[in-house]
């Protein structure tokens, strides 16, 4: 795109003048590609990393469409956390400061209802908030969305990760159909595609790649002599790469459990996933791996089917797959979301015939690599950044992710940025929090109330 200046856009003079005073001269890629469509009234899906300038993109769009004389809520911006909502509201106020009498209101969980009710009674043009609290106000009749012209879902992927899908659906039903919907997300998983199909009208998809090289998968092969050497090789590779999330494939259920147990005894945060697990244990294992409470998942191919986790740093084939297509499926689980992927495969003498089925850029038999030096064994295993808290209450108790987030971030609690995925099942809810905030978070849940009730909560190991 040749014209990257804001002056090339059909913005209100007051907005352009204010952008100049703020030092906004050249548009970022996501602004340059999305703003023309946004200003034209189209629905837009913008995919870009944090810091890409998306807030200014949708902020300018909703301010351009605003009728200041109509003192009704005309724009609704939904964010996953209170901290992000506060920052977005601040940014919009800065963008709007040259236009008089624009009122931006923030409504988030973890804050008292009283002051929010008072602010709502005085009216607003733009509301920025978290899904749980917005839904509460809508259900109470204290927030009317009849005049909303622009609906923004900011960091939509994180909102879905945190379990806000039901709240989002409820809110969207209350917003006029004849509206503009803008969805911004760092990633574009299937859930985003599905929600876009439901709530958007022929959206224009804007993908702004990071400056990294295109996603590529580097395959590396390592020769092992026996089972003891194979397990030693696995430890060496995990210690060398220090992955946040690694998926280790085994060919049998028995070996899967034995490898996971062995890694646990060696100090790794590891869980097994195979067909002999009870459904509850399977759900819990997947929850802990997907929310970064467990670093290593050891799985069979059958158990890993349907595993929807994009951000895998490393895939290790503990044993070579029996089929070439299965091998490709395994290694294809890394190198997603715009990052480079590494897939390591261990093979012994009896597995050499299987290597002929594998299509890759290297010849495993002649170009296999040496294993890391034994000195790597002195390194400590990677420690997960998150822990999982289990709450003995779920959907059947009408316990929602917004209730959990609000309880955790209430006065004296944890920051919203320290809260990860919140996943609800019928009778239990899992919430990921930063490992250094586990005690504070557990105390907030055990000492406080959720939906006016006390629920048991405990830390999963």
N, C-alpha and C positions, 0 to 999 in steps of 0.2 A: 504494500500500500504506500503510495507516494506521499500523500498529504497526512502527516502525523501530528499536526498542530491542532489544538482545540479550536482555534479561530476558523478552521475549515468546516466546522460543524454549525448547524443551524440552531445554536443555543440562544437563550435570552441574553441580551446585552449585559444585564446585571450579573448573570452567571459567568460570562466570559471575563468581565472586568474583575470579578472576585477570584477567578482562577489565576489571573495574572498576578494579583497581589499575593496569592498563596504560593507562587512560584511554579505553578503547573503550566508548562509550555508545550512539551512534546508528550503525546499519548504513549502509554505502554502498549504492547501488542494486543492484549485482551481488550483494552479500551478502543484502540483503533479499529479492531475487527467487529466488536459488538455494539459500540455506541450508534453507528448509523442505523442499524436494525432496531435498536431499542428506541431511538428517537422517532423512527418510522412507525412505532406502535406494534412491532412484531414480538411474538414470544421468542425468548432466547435462552439457550442452554450454553453457559460459559464454563469451560473446563480449564482451570489454571491453578497453579500453586499459590500458597499463601504469600502475600506480598506482590502479587501480579498487578494490583490496581483495580480489582473487581469492584470494591466498594464505591470508588469514584464513578465507575461505569454505570452501575445501577442507581447510584445516588443522583447523578446528573439527569438520568432518564426520568426518575420519578419527580424530581424538582421541576423539570421542563414541563411535565404534564399537569403540574399542580395548579389548581384554581385557588389562589390565596383568599379570595373573597368568600369562598364556600367553606365555612368553618365546620367541616366534617372530616372524618378519617378517610383519606383518599389513597393512602399507601400503607401497606402492612409488610414489614420485613421480619422474617422469622430466622432466628439464630440458635445454634445448639447450646450455647452457654451464656451466662450472665455477663462474663467478661467481654465476650465478643459483641454481645448486644450493646453494652455500654460504649465500646469503641466505635461500632458502626453508627450509633446515635450521635456520638461526638463528631465523627467525620461528616455526617450529613449536615449537622448544624454549621460546621465550618464552611461547607459548600454553599449553604443557604444564607450565610450571614449578610449578604448584600441585598437580600429580599426581606422586607420588613414583615413582622407579625406572623412568621411561620413558626408553628409550635410542633416540636418533636417530643414524643413521650416514650419512655422506656418502661416496659412491663415484664418483670422477670420473677421466676420462682426464688424462694429463699428470702424474699423481702415481704414486709407486712402488707396486708391488703388495704388497710385503712388509708394510708397516704395515696395509694394508687387509685382508690375509689374517688378521693378528693380531686386528684388530678384529672381523672376521666370526666368528672362532673363539669369541669371547666372547658372541656373539648380539646381537640388536637387535629392537626393535619396529617401527621405521620406517626405511626406506632411501630416501635422496634421491640421485639421481645422473644422469649423462649416459648416453644410450643405448649408446654404444660400449663404455664400461667395464662397464656392467651386463651387457651381452651377453657380454663376455669372461668375467666371473665365473660367469655361468650356464653357459656352455659348458665351463668348467673344473670345474664341480661345486662351486665354493666358495661359491655363493650359491643357496640353495634358496628357491623361491617358492611352495611347496605350501600355505602358510597365508595367502597374501595375500587380504585381504577387500576392500581398496580400491586401485584402480590410478588414478593421476593422471597425465595428460599435460599438463604446464604449458608454455605458449607453443608449442602443437602446430604452429602455422603456421611458426614459426621452425625447429623441428626438421625439418619436411619440407623447408624451404628449404635447410637445411644438409645434406640428403641422408641423413637418418637413417631413411627409410622401411623399408629392409630390416631394420635393427636393431630397430625398433619391432615389426615383424611377428614377428621371432624371439622377442622377449621376451614379447609377448602370448600366443604359443602355449604358453609355460611357466607362465602364470598361470592359476589355476583359473577355469573358465568361470562358476562361481557366485560372482561378485564384483560389486562396484559399480565402475563406470568413470566418472571425471570428466575431462572434456576442456575445457581453457581455452585461448582463442586470441584474439589481437587482431583477426584477420580471419577470414573464413569462406570460403576458396576451395574449389574443387571437390574438391581432394585431402582437405581436412578432412571434407567430406561423405562421401567415399568411405571413408575410414578409420573414420568413425563408423558407417557402415552395416555394416562388417565386425566391429567389436570391441565395439559397444554394444548394449544391449537397450532399445528404445523410449525413447531419451533425450529428456529435456525440454530444449528449446532456450531459453536465456536470452540475449536480446540487450540490452545496455545501450548505448544510443547516447551518444556524446559530446555535449557541450553545444552543438556547432556546429549550424548550420541543416542541414536535410535536404539531401542531395546534389542539387545543381542544376548544369546546364551552361549557361554563358553563351556564346552565339554572337556572334562579332564578324566583320565583313566589311570588307575593305580593297581599294580599287580600285588597280590597277597599270596602267602604260602599256605596258611592253614587258618582254622577258625580263630585261634588265639591272636594270630597276626591280623586277621580281618577286624576284630574288635579293637585292637590297638590302633589300627589305621583310622578307624572311625573316630576314636578319641583325638588322635593327632589332628585330623581335619577340622573337627569342631573347635578345638582349642586354637588352631591357627586362624580360622575365619571369624571366630567369636560372633556367630550370627544372632540377631534378635529373634528370627524365626527360621528354623531349619526343619525340613521334612525328610525323614529317613525311610526308604522303602525296603521291606523284606518280602520274601515270597511265601512265608507260612505264618499262621497265627502263633504257633509255638515260638518261632524265632523272634517274632515281633515283640512278644512279651518278655522274652529273655534279654533281648537287646535293651529294651526300655528299662528293665530292672537293673541291668548291668550299668547303664549310664547313670541311673539314680544313685547306685552305690558308689559311683566314681565322682559324685558331687554335681552332676548335671541336673538341670530342671527338665525332666523328660516324662512323657506319658505315652502309653501304648493305645493304638486304635485298631481293633480287629473285630471279627464277627462274633466272638464269644462274650463280648461285653453286654451287660444289660443296657437297655435304652437310656436309663437315667445316667449311667456311668459314661456312655458314649456322648450324650448331650453335654455333660459336665466337662469331659475332656476337650471337646470341640470348642466350648465356650472359653476355656482357659487358654487354649492355643490361639484362638482368633483374637483374644483381647490382650495378648502379649504377657500373660501371667505364666506361661510355660514356653520355654525356648525351643525345645525339640519335641517333635511329634514323630513317633515310630509307627508306621502303618503298613497294612497290606493294601494291595491295589483295590480289592473289592471294598474295603472299609473306607478308602479315601475317595470313592466315587461321590460326586456331588459336593466335594469339599470346596467351598467358595471363599478362598483366601488368596488375595492377590499379592500382598507384600511379603513374598518369601525371599529371603536373602540367599538361601542355599538349599539345593536338593542333593541328597546322597543316596545312590543306589547301593545299599549294603550287599545286595545280591543282584546279578544281572537278570532282567526280566526274561520270561520265557518267550516273549513275542516282541518283534521290532516296533510295532505300533504302540504297545504298552510302554516301551522305553521312551518313545517320543512323547507320549502323554505325561509320563513322569517328569521328564526334564522340562517340558513346557510349562510347568507350574511355577518356575522361577523366571526372572527376566521380564516381569510384567510391570505395569504402571510406570513406564518410561525409564526403568532402571536396567542396568546390566545384570544378567543372571549367571550363576555358576552352578553347574551340575557335575558332581563327582561320582564316578562309578568304580567300585571295587570288583576285581575279577581274579579268580584262581585258575589253575591249570584245567580243571574240568569244565570251566565256563567259556573257554576260548571259542568253541563252536558257535556260541550265542552271539559273539561279537560280530560275526559276519552278517547278522541280520540288522545291525545298527547302522543307520545312515548319519554320518556327521563329517565335519571337515578334517578330522584327524583319523589316522589308522591306529586303533587301540593297541594292536599287538606290537607295533614298531615305534609308536610315538607316546607310549604311556610315560607318566611322570614319576619322579622319585617322591616318596612320602616326605612330609615335613620331618625335620630332625627331632630326635627324642628330647632335646632341650625344651621343646614346646610343652612337654608334659609338666613343666614347672609353672606354666600359666594357670590361672584360676579359670574354671568354667564360666561362661557368660551368665550373668545374673539378670533375670527378667526385671524390667522397669516397672511392671505393674503387679498387683496382687488381686485376687478375686474374693469378694465377700458374698456369701450366700445368705439370702433373706428367706425365711420360711413363710413366704406369702407371694402370691402371684396374681394372674389374671382373674381367677375365680374369687379372689378377695378384692377385686377392682383396684388392685395396686398397679399404678402406672409408672413408667420411667420418670415422668415429670415429678411425681411424688417423691421418688427416691432422690433425684437430683436436687429438688428443693430442700429436702431434709439435710442432705450432706452439705449444701452451700449456705444454709441459714447462718445467722450470727455466730461467729466463732468457729465456723466449720472449715471445710476445705474449699479451695478455689475450683471453679468449674473446669479450668484447664487441667486439673489433677484427676478429673473423672473421665474414665474411658467408656467402653461399651456397657450399656445396660440392657440385659436380655431377659425377657419375661417368659415364663412358662406357666402352666395352669396353677401350680401350687408353690412355685418358688421363683425367685428373681436373683440373677447374678449381676453384680456391679463391679467393674474394674476401677481401681484407684491406684495412684502412684504408690510405689512400695514404701516410700518414706512418710506417707500419710495414712497408712493402714490403721494405726492405733486411734488416731483422731477420728477417722471415718467410722471405725467399728463402734467407738464410744457414742458418736452422734446417732447411729442407728439403734443401738441397744438401749441408750438412755432416753431417746426421744420417741416420738410417735409418728406413725405413718397412717394417713387416713383416719386419724383419731384413735388408732389402736397401737398396741405394742406387739412387735414381731421379733422373733428370735433371729439373730444374725451371728454369723461366725466366719472366721477366716479359713479359706480352703488352702491346703498344702499340696 
